[in-house]
Amino acid sequence: MWNPQTYLTFADQRGRPFFDLLGRVGAESPRRVADLGCGPGNLTQHLAQRWPEAVLEAVDSSAEMVTAARERGIDAKLADITAWTPHPDTDVVFSNAALQWIPGHPELMVRWAGQLDAGAWIAVQVPGNFDAPSHVSVRRLADQEHWSNILGDFAFRTANVVETPIRYAEILTEAGCHVDVWETTYIHELEGENAVLNWITGTALTAVRDRLDDDQWQQFRTELVPMLDQAYPSRPDGRTYFPFRRIFVVAQVGSPSR
């Protein structure tokens, strides 16, 4: 279960990739803008500010996130992104940190490219940190017998579903798009005790939390702390530097007609 309040604890750091992605979308007067994986809507608001004349379509698969977005005045809809189809007037498809949860999402992007008008934009950002010490630590702990018997197989332990930047470029170029792909590693400065644990609690650990009762969840966190402390030692002033790699894909469909 997604917790909007926990997710928003690091709203500033989580928002930086959104704005870096948005800055590369060249749409001037889109008719409809779709935000797929809108989350609590705090960033969706900026799409409305960028394109005030566009119809804004916000979608998320979490009922809790949709509720939080609606509380911000966003007309968000509960829906499965894999089943989403663009309306005929869609000129921008925007997805910030959502598609990494969907195996086979490059095929979705290709499908959208085939359904959108020439000149439409697809903009996607996904984490590229599945081999980072944070994720490796969680997998190692989850693989220990006393946890694997409880957790079984869950999404966080499956193979990395994120492609390389080059592969995204190849896939969308073959689909007839003009493609801009890059990656950035942000060095987030986190503060406080168990800073990295608190960060991943709002995202990567959601699949673990859903499978544990309250006591088990607290025990899992307790056992994870020393592993994360070793991987991400805090400075004497209490700050922790947390590298986070992100992959960005901006594709314009066909030859621009608008």
Order of alpha helices (4+ residues) and beta strands (2+ residues): alpha-alpha-beta-alpha-beta-alpha-beta-beta-alpha-beta-alpha-alpha-alpha-beta-alpha-alpha-alpha-beta
